[in-house]
Amino acid sequence: MPSILEQYRISDFLDWHREKRLELNPAFQRGSVWSPPARTFLIDTILRQLPIPKVYLRTKIDVSTKKSIREVVDGQQRLRAILDFSDDKFPLSKRASEFAGLKYSDLAEDKQEVFLGYPIAVDQLVNASTDDVLEVFARLNSYTVTLNGPEKRHAKYQGDFKWAVRAASRRWGHLWENLNVLTTRERVRMLDDSLTAEMLGILLDGVTDGGQPKIDNLYRRYDSSFDGTAITTLDDILSFLVDNIAVPLVDTPLMKPLTCLRFPPTKLPQDTRLGFGPQATSARTH
């Protein structure tokens, strides 16, 4: 069973779908379960010409009809979102910034060309049996790194809170790196999202016990609705710290990676806690 790495444009997939030579739901694929925000994020990624994961196809060649049929082994949800968007079946949400509210037909002609011409990397499994496909799945999964807490939350939640945390953690990337708060490896594993969410938790709930369950609860509570006020406050606080406090601390023991995360807030003396959130405000007024 040869595996051939190819590259096809979105217009090729649209042609195959129209000619009924693309099968999205073979037995080894899940149903269409992506949420609207996830679909928007994919289309936004394409319109900005950023990379997406490659697709795996099982290509069956019918020698009598001289035609090939392509079954989607991995990537069905991505391709379904692409096909549906091209058919104007959904508009992009506010997550797409300047593209928010637009369907494919609403895009400017140059953006339609970008969409149709976007290249997707494809591994073709030529005339592979079902056992061959299952073996490919097993091998792919054997290389997969177990997801940590931040990565699981990023995959599970698609609401405003998740995207606000992601945007803020990226916006303050220079802070995490320049002050050695987080290493690049830790940021790759999305610990910057976890840190940002913890700081937002202080603003929203006051100083409480930390830990992954508390962060999970934040994502769960604010997944359906989050007005973003705490993000503005967090930006103001971090700007103040950078402008007035942070620089003299560079290369001091206090700024060793994750030093600030190794001490549970409830174990700190009252006067050393950050003065943010309802609990701190209450303490100052008594």
Buried (B, 14 or more C-beta within 10 A) or exposed (E): EEEEEBEBBBBBBBEBBEEEBBBBEEEBBEEBEBEBBBBBBBBBBBBEEEEBEBBBBBBBEEEEEEEBBBBBBBBBBBBBBBBBBBEEEBBBBEBBEEBEEBBBEEBEEEBBEBBBEBEBBBBBBBEBEEEBBEBBEEEEEEEEEEBEBBBBBBEEBBBBBBBBBBBBBEBBBEBBBEBBBBBEEBBEBBBBBBBBBBBBBBBBBBBBEBEBEBBBEBBBBBBEEBEEEBBEBBEEBBEEBBEEEBEEEEEEEEBEBEEBBEEEBEEEEEEEBBEBBEBBEEBEEE
